[in-house]
């Protein structure tokens, strides 16, 4: 991971490696992921907040160029108290992450976006319907395909002893499989992401994430009897069982949870609408 190198060049709040000598780090793919719970008895109010002020604010952030895209991702399984996150708010940046907005800057942004409420009122409204559980900065290593509103996501989390080796093996093995699945229309996309902040360490439960994107509910659960044949086509010289054993050594798969993209805004969508 190049987190230390990147932090030396910018103040940060998923980077590839930490070489012994700092090398130029990629400056794209950064995204903040906020895990939040809906406050007890506030489900209906949260939905109104999500579809109204939250969407309007996120649209303004994308329109201003501060974000390249934004998504609200809702937990499907597990859900309720069994899941630490009822939803993720994912804010994707066009370059290095900007400094978080203070209350004064937030107030100015709200006014520019057409809100009549103050920054304090906006924050109080947000906190009345939801509670922030955690926030982390990630960086995308590689992506295939795309993601859009209504898609289902299987988010796989990993705790890799060496995130560099794990990420390299993921790219080698799963990226070509993801490309093939996308060609066949079985999935819409796949991405590989690594933790940037907080700094990785033994106390970090997750330092790597892969996301499988499915275009609909049926695609998530549809059996794939051709998987082994597809594997042999993509990796004719690699034995499946041995390869999976190597994966387990490089990065044990901690969880695999199902989410749905409830809302999404991107600069590409904005441009195409103009």
TORFI-887342 format. One record per residue (C-alpha): x, y, z; residue number from 1. Coordinates in steps of 0.02 Angstrom, whole numbers. Layout:
BEGIN
+--------+--------+--------+-----+
!     px !     py !     pz ! num !
+--------+--------+--------+-----+
!      X !      Y !      Z ! NUM !
...
+--------+--------+--------+-----+
END
This chain:
BEGIN
+--------+--------+--------+-----+
!     px !     py !     pz ! num !
+--------+--------+--------+-----+
!      0 !      0 !      0 !   1 !
!     63 !    171 !    -44 !   2 !
!    -34 !    258 !     93 !   3 !
!    118 !    331 !    178 !   4 !
!    184 !    399 !     13 !   5 !
!     15 !    474 !    -29 !   6 !
!     -9 !    550 !    143 !   7 !
!    159 !    636 !    126 !   8 !
!     93 !    725 !    -29 !   9 !
!    -86 !    760 !     25 !  10 !
!   -191 !    764 !    182 !  11 !
!   -307 !    614 !    170 !  12 !
!   -456 !    563 !    279 !  13 !
!   -429 !     50 !    -69 !  14 !
!   -179 !    101 !   -136 !  15 !
!    -83 !    -43 !   -208 !  16 !
!     83 !    -63 !   -118 !  17 !
!    208 !      8 !      5 !  18 !
!    378 !     -9 !    -78 !  19 !
!    533 !     17 !     26 !  20 !
!    563 !    177 !    -71 !  21 !
!    414 !    287 !   -108 !  22 !
!    364 !    285 !   -291 !  23 !
!    236 !    395 !   -380 !  24 !
!     63 !    342 !   -320 !  25 !
!    -95 !    338 !   -423 !  26 !
!   -206 !    489 !   -394 !  27 !
!   -374 !    417 !   -445 !  28 !
!   -495 !    287 !   -382 !  29 !
!   -511 !    359 !   -207 !  30 !
!   -681 !    338 !   -127 !  31 !
!   -746 !    368 !     48 !  32 !
!   -861 !    234 !    116 !  33 !
!   -974 !    277 !    262 !  34 !
!  -1064 !    138 !    355 !  35 !
!  -1223 !    195 !    441 !  36 !
!  -1374 !    126 !    533 !  37 !
!  -1550 !    192 !    520 !  38 !
!  -1609 !    253 !    690 !  39 !
!  -1742 !    148 !    776 !  40 !
!  -1916 !    188 !    712 !  41 !
!  -1849 !    308 !    580 !  42 !
!  -1860 !    196 !    425 !  43 !
!  -1997 !    296 !    339 !  44 !
!  -1917 !    463 !    382 !  45 !
!  -1749 !    400 !    321 !  46 !
!  -1825 !    352 !    154 !  47 !
!  -1897 !    527 !    135 !  48 !
!  -1728 !    603 !    182 !  49 !
!  -1639 !    487 !     60 !  50 !
!  -1752 !    526 !    -87 !  51 !
!  -1760 !    712 !    -49 !  52 !
!  -1623 !    813 !     34 !  53 !
!  -1487 !    680 !     29 !  54 !
!  -1508 !    651 !   -158 !  55 !
!  -1516 !    838 !   -191 !  56 !
!  -1356 !    868 !    -92 !  57 !
!  -1263 !    726 !   -178 !  58 !
!  -1319 !    790 !   -348 !  59 !
!  -1247 !    961 !   -304 !  60 !
!  -1080 !    883 !   -254 !  61 !
!  -1069 !    790 !   -420 !  62 !
!  -1123 !    943 !   -519 !  63 !
!   -989 !   1048 !   -434 !  64 !
!   -853 !    923 !   -481 !  65 !
!   -809 !    884 !   -301 !  66 !
!   -868 !    705 !   -330 !  67 !
!   -859 !    602 !   -488 !  68 !
!  -1001 !    492 !   -428 !  69 !
!  -1102 !    449 !   -274 !  70 !
!  -1202 !    297 !   -222 !  71 !
!  -1317 !    242 !    -82 !  72 !
!  -1305 !     53 !    -59 !  73 !
!  -1433 !    -36 !     51 !  74 !
!  -1403 !   -199 !    144 !  75 !
!  -1514 !   -343 !     86 !  76 !
!  -1437 !   -493 !    176 !  77 !
!  -1398 !   -493 !    316 !  78 !
!  -1507 !   -349 !    372 !  79 !
!  -1569 !   -278 !    536 !  80 !
!  -1466 !   -296 !    693 !  81 !
!  -1364 !   -437 !    615 !  82 !
!  -1281 !   -313 !    499 !  83 !
!  -1172 !   -171 !    567 !  84 !
!  -1219 !    -66 !    415 !  85 !
!  -1396 !    -38 !    354 !  86 !
!  -1321 !     57 !    208 !  87 !
!  -1160 !    124 !    136 !  88 !
!  -1138 !    299 !     68 !  89 !
!  -1000 !    292 !    -62 !  90 !
!   -923 !    456 !   -122 !  91 !
!   -802 !    436 !   -268 !  92 !
!   -676 !    572 !   -305 !  93 !
!   -605 !    625 !   -474 !  94 !
!   -429 !    635 !   -400 !  95 !
!   -350 !    648 !   -228 !  96 !
!   -482 !    663 !    -90 !  97 !
!   -519 !    846 !    -47 !  98 !
!   -519 !    910 !    130 !  99 !
!   -686 !    875 !    216 ! 100 !
!   -809 !   1019 !    217 ! 101 !
!   -820 !   1119 !    378 ! 102 !
!   -985 !   1189 !    436 ! 103 !
!   -952 !   1355 !    348 ! 104 !
!   -907 !   1271 !    184 ! 105 !
!  -1056 !   1153 !    201 ! 106 !
!  -1171 !   1302 !    227 ! 107 !
!  -1105 !   1385 !     69 ! 108 !
!  -1126 !   1223 !    -30 ! 109 !
!  -1304 !   1202 !     32 ! 110 !
!  -1348 !   1380 !    -14 ! 111 !
!  -1274 !   1358 !   -189 ! 112 !
!  -1375 !   1198 !   -209 ! 113 !
!  -1537 !   1291 !   -169 ! 114 !
!  -1564 !   1234 !     10 ! 115 !
!  -1644 !   1356 !    131 ! 116 !
!  -1585 !   1262 !    286 ! 117 !
!  -1421 !   1298 !    375 ! 118 !
!  -1276 !   1176 !    389 ! 119 !
!  -1325 !   1143 !    570 ! 120 !
!  -1504 !   1105 !    521 ! 121 !
!  -1445 !    990 !    381 ! 122 !
!  -1329 !    895 !    500 ! 123 !
!  -1463 !    882 !    634 ! 124 !
!  -1588 !    814 !    508 ! 125 !
!  -1462 !    684 !    449 ! 126 !
!  -1419 !    631 !    627 ! 127 !
!  -1603 !    619 !    675 ! 128 !
!  -1633 !    478 !    551 ! 129 !
!  -1464 !    389 !    544 ! 130 !
!  -1306 !    356 !    644 ! 131 !
!  -1132 !    350 !    570 ! 132 !
!  -1046 !    187 !    620 ! 133 !
!   -881 !    206 !    529 ! 134 !
!   -795 !    297 !    388 ! 135 !
!   -645 !    242 !    286 ! 136 !
!   -551 !    291 !    130 ! 137 !
!   -523 !    160 !     -3 ! 138 !
!   -444 !    156 !   -175 ! 139 !
!   -500 !     60 !   -326 ! 140 !
!   -362 !    -46 !   -400 ! 141 !
!   -455 !   -108 !   -552 ! 142 !
!   -634 !   -113 !   -616 ! 143 !
!   -724 !   -208 !   -751 ! 144 !
!   -896 !   -164 !   -819 ! 145 !
!  -1005 !    -39 !   -728 ! 146 !
!  -1133 !    -13 !   -590 ! 147 !
!  -1301 !     77 !   -594 ! 148 !
!  -1455 !    110 !   -489 ! 149 !
!  -1554 !    -49 !   -457 ! 150 !
!  -1405 !   -166 !   -471 ! 151 !
!  -1367 !   -296 !   -337 ! 152 !
!  -1193 !   -309 !   -264 ! 153 !
!  -1105 !   -451 !   -176 ! 154 !
!   -973 !   -364 !    -70 ! 155 !
!   -834 !   -482 !    -18 ! 156 !
!   -718 !   -427 !    122 ! 157 !
!   -543 !   -492 !    153 ! 158 !
!   -407 !   -477 !    283 ! 159 !
!   -246 !   -505 !    188 ! 160 !
!    -79 !   -526 !    280 ! 161 !
!      3 !   -444 !    129 ! 162 !
!   -125 !   -338 !     33 ! 163 !
!     -4 !   -314 !   -112 ! 164 !
!     12 !   -500 !   -146 ! 165 !
!   -175 !   -526 !   -123 ! 166 !
!   -221 !   -385 !   -244 ! 167 !
!    -97 !   -446 !   -375 ! 168 !
!   -169 !   -622 !   -367 ! 169 !
!   -348 !   -557 !   -377 ! 170 !
!   -302 !   -460 !   -535 ! 171 !
!   -217 !   -611 !   -610 ! 172 !
!   -356 !   -736 !   -575 ! 173 !
!   -523 !   -647 !   -558 ! 174 !
!   -507 !   -500 !   -676 ! 175 !
!   -506 !   -608 !   -834 ! 176 !
!   -650 !   -711 !   -763 ! 177 !
!   -747 !   -551 !   -730 ! 178 !
!   -717 !   -496 !   -909 ! 179 !
!   -785 !   -661 !   -972 ! 180 !
!   -938 !   -656 !   -859 ! 181 !
!   -975 !   -480 !   -919 ! 182 !
!   -961 !   -534 !  -1101 ! 183 !
!  -1087 !   -673 !  -1069 ! 184 !
!  -1207 !   -553 !   -981 ! 185 !
!  -1203 !   -649 !   -817 ! 186 !
!  -1136 !   -500 !   -719 ! 187 !
!  -1125 !   -313 !   -750 ! 188 !
!   -958 !   -278 !   -667 ! 189 !
!   -821 !   -317 !   -542 ! 190 !
!   -700 !   -212 !   -443 ! 191 !
!   -550 !   -235 !   -329 ! 192 !
!   -519 !   -109 !   -190 ! 193 !
!   -392 !    -88 !    -50 ! 194 !
!   -395 !      9 !    112 ! 195 !
!   -302 !    175 !    121 ! 196 !
!   -361 !    252 !    286 ! 197 !
!   -364 !    208 !    427 ! 198 !
!   -189 !    135 !    405 ! 199 !
!   -185 !    -53 !    391 ! 200 !
!   -128 !   -154 !    540 ! 201 !
!   -164 !   -312 !    637 ! 202 !
!   -317 !   -233 !    718 ! 203 !
!   -399 !   -194 !    551 ! 204 !
!   -535 !   -323 !    515 ! 205 !
!   -543 !   -286 !    328 ! 206 !
!   -410 !   -217 !    213 ! 207 !
!   -473 !   -278 !     45 ! 208 !
!   -641 !   -285 !    -43 ! 209 !
!   -704 !   -355 !   -207 ! 210 !
!   -875 !   -310 !   -276 ! 211 !
!   -974 !   -420 !   -395 ! 212 !
!  -1110 !   -322 !   -486 ! 213 !
!  -1270 !   -409 !   -544 ! 214 !
!  -1402 !   -327 !   -655 ! 215 !
!  -1551 !   -404 !   -563 ! 216 !
!  -1607 !   -518 !   -422 ! 217 !
!  -1616 !   -675 !   -529 ! 218 !
!  -1437 !   -652 !   -589 ! 219 !
!  -1376 !   -660 !   -408 ! 220 !
!  -1449 !   -832 !   -376 ! 221 !
!  -1451 !   -912 !   -548 ! 222 !
!  -1343 !  -1071 !   -547 ! 223 !
!  -1190 !  -1068 !   -658 ! 224 !
!  -1161 !  -1246 !   -720 ! 225 !
!  -1030 !  -1183 !   -843 ! 226 !
!   -914 !  -1108 !   -712 ! 227 !
!   -784 !  -1247 !   -721 ! 228 !
!   -782 !  -1244 !   -912 ! 229 !
!   -764 !  -1055 !   -907 ! 230 !
!   -621 !  -1072 !   -784 ! 231 !
!   -529 !  -1192 !   -899 ! 232 !
!   -557 !  -1075 !  -1046 ! 233 !
!   -486 !   -925 !   -954 ! 234 !
!   -352 !  -1017 !   -855 ! 235 !
!   -309 !  -1176 !   -952 ! 236 !
!   -147 !  -1203 !   -855 ! 237 !
!   -216 !  -1175 !   -680 ! 238 !
!   -300 !  -1307 !   -573 ! 239 !
!   -455 !  -1236 !   -487 ! 240 !
!   -434 !  -1316 !   -315 ! 241 !
!   -250 !  -1271 !   -298 ! 242 !
!   -285 !  -1092 !   -351 ! 243 !
!   -424 !  -1072 !   -222 ! 244 !
!   -310 !  -1139 !    -87 ! 245 !
!   -183 !  -1005 !   -133 ! 246 !
!   -320 !   -874 !   -120 ! 247 !
!   -360 !   -932 !     56 ! 248 !
!   -178 !   -909 !    106 ! 249 !
!   -161 !   -736 !     29 ! 250 !
!   -324 !   -663 !     91 ! 251 !
!   -456 !   -761 !    188 ! 252 !
!   -632 !   -710 !    134 ! 253 !
!   -712 !   -639 !    293 ! 254 !
!   -888 !   -599 !    232 ! 255 !
!   -996 !   -598 !     75 ! 256 !
!  -1149 !   -487 !     96 ! 257 !
!  -1284 !   -438 !    -27 ! 258 !
!  -1327 !   -255 !    -57 ! 259 !
!  -1435 !   -158 !   -179 ! 260 !
!  -1393 !      9 !   -261 ! 261 !
!  -1540 !    115 !   -204 ! 262 !
!  -1475 !    277 !   -280 ! 263 !
!  -1330 !    328 !   -389 ! 264 !
!  -1270 !    489 !   -470 ! 265 !
!  -1119 !    506 !   -583 ! 266 !
!  -1038 !    642 !   -685 ! 267 !
!  -1062 !    533 !   -839 ! 268 !
!  -1250 !    529 !   -806 ! 269 !
!  -1251 !    718 !   -784 ! 270 !
!  -1157 !    745 !   -947 ! 271 !
!  -1270 !    630 !  -1046 ! 272 !
!  -1425 !    718 !   -979 ! 273 !
!  -1366 !    888 !  -1042 ! 274 !
+--------+--------+--------+-----+
END
